[in-house]
Amino acid sequence: MELWETLLLLLTVCISASVLLSAWSQTAKRRQLPPGPAPLPILGNLLELRAYNILTFFKELRDRYGPVFTIHLGPRRVVVLYGYEVVKEALVDHAEAFSGRGHLATVDDFVQGLGIAFANGERWRQLRRFTLSTLRNFGMGRHSIEERIQEEAHFLLEEIRKTEGSAFDPTFFLSRSVSNVICSIVFGRRFDYQDQGFLTLLAKINENFVGMSGASGQLYEMFSWIMKFLPGSHQQLFRNLNDICDFVSERVQVNKASLDPDNPRDFIDCFLIQIEKESKNPSSEFHLKTMVMTILNLFVAGTETVSSTLRFGLLILMKYPEVQAKVFQEIDAVIGKNRLPAVESRAQMPYTDAVIHEIQRFSDVIPMNLPHALTKTMQFRGYTLPEGTNVFPLLTSVLKDPGSFPEPEKFNPGHFLDEEGRFKKNDAFMPFSAGKRICVGANLARMELFIFLTALLQNFTLRSPVDPQDLDLTPPLSGFANIPPTYQLCALPR
């Protein structure tokens, strides 16, 4: 045999052995992980996923493998948790181990782990402590947070009165009002509803939520390593993020130029003061970049999640006028017509409280949750989950868990009422997630939903230009977010 033939044979044997060893190694690793469909090289489980929307795919895999299973989104391996019991066990009972933030490719390259929502380790702990403390104590200056929401509710009512009962799309009516609440906290000011720059920003935020939930956004989550270099609609997501970031950076510079450390006006001032306070601390995570990304996180999340929930809520109330009628009765009895709703009234309004909870449960705005990651290797339900493993604790599987909510696909305020009509808590109500990564703005969002919805129903009857039976509550897109359907409503003065 010629020398080159011998070398070629040895090379072929070595390559074959390496491939077999790699395949064996991957199989051995998978044996320690939860079960799941076998992945193809590079493509992962993409071919199976194409036959479903991703949430339906997860439900089918739960039926096949149980509440804990492994999938491969392209080359990316993810463990999925499906159902209230297993999500609660992970996020609450093993809160520290599941407190890492996993990869979200559509934002990872941009935020670089700097903002509160996407940070890990000591950076996340410092930012979370500071943000929670600042939001909790934000009675500073002229307004408490509740007063800011009430003020914005007044502007929203005035804007809707201008429609004089004619049909309109409520999308940007709601997002302007909701965003102005977080703007007043973060930037120390609200924006006029006709401000074109403000409207453009809201459109970009909305466009990103839609884009992340569509086919292009979901493919990017699997193949970002190649798609980031390719043209396509996903590139618009990053242009939008850059524009929003530029806006935040400009506001930071305005505050920096006029900062009075003894009289902080807003969240930016508080952060700038903290940066100066820790300027000699080498382990401090308080820097301009972390501030900009944290504000970006608060601004985007504080705008779109609550406004999407409200959009779903108004559509649901038009479809079920009998629910509207019961809320009217409670508002009239407890609040009356002559004062804006206040959070203290909520305890006296169990039916309205139940309706708002059910709107949140049913609309299921962030069904997949933000991805988590293991902070250490651990045994979980008989499987070995290595440190760094990405985990999807699916909120939709909790909010639609039939063991916690009978007939979960139906809108029913009775899910949150006892036999005497009193409000009833449900541990599976997790629209803000749970454990150490629960949304920092959860309390603010609860206040906004109550005040905005009750203020609208205190003043208007919501009617659809089409027969309520023809209203479709199905999200047109369902992925990272459940996107509310586009619709028209008529607000008739009460």
Sequence and secondary structure as in RCSB ss.txt:
>XXXX:A:sequence
MELWETLLLLLTVCISASVLLSAWSQTAKRRQLPPGPAPLPILGNLLELRAYNILTFFKELRDRYGPVFTIHLGP
RRVVVLYGYEVVKEALVDHAEAFSGRGHLATVDDFVQGLGIAFANGERWRQLRRFTLSTLRNFGMGRHSIEERIQ
EEAHFLLEEIRKTEGSAFDPTFFLSRSVSNVICSIVFGRRFDYQDQGFLTLLAKINENFVGMSGASGQLYEMFSW
IMKFLPGSHQQLFRNLNDICDFVSERVQVNKASLDPDNPRDFIDCFLIQIEKESKNPSSEFHLKTMVMTILNLFV
AGTETVSSTLRFGLLILMKYPEVQAKVFQEIDAVIGKNRLPAVESRAQMPYTDAVIHEIQRFSDVIPMNLPHALT
KTMQFRGYTLPEGTNVFPLLTSVLKDPGSFPEPEKFNPGHFLDEEGRFKKNDAFMPFSAGKRICVGANLARMELF
IFLTALLQNFTLRSPVDPQDLDLTPPLSGFANIPPTYQLCALPR
>XXXX:A:secstr
  HHHHHHHHHHHHHHHHHHHHHHHHHHHHHHS      BTTTBTHHHHTTS HHHHHHHHHHHH SEEEEEETT
EEEEEE SHHHHHIIIIITTTTT EE   HHHHHHHTT STTT  HHHHHHHHHHHHHHHHT   TT  HHHHHH
HHHHHHHHHHHTTTT  B  HHHHHHHHHHHHHHHHTS    TT HHHHHHHHHHHHHHHHHHSHHHHHHHHHHH
HHTTS STHHHHHHHHHHHHHHHHHHHHHHHHT  TTS  SHHHHHHHHHHHTTT TT    HHHHHHHHHHHHH
HHHHHHHHHHHHHHHHHHH HHHHHHHHHHHHHHT SSS   GGGGGG HHHHHHHHHHHHHH SSTT S EE S
S EEETTEEE TT EEEE HHHHHT TTTSSSTTS  GGGGB TTS B   TT  TT  GGGS TTHHHHHHHHH
HHHHHHHHHEEEE SS GGG   S SEESSSEE     BEEEE 
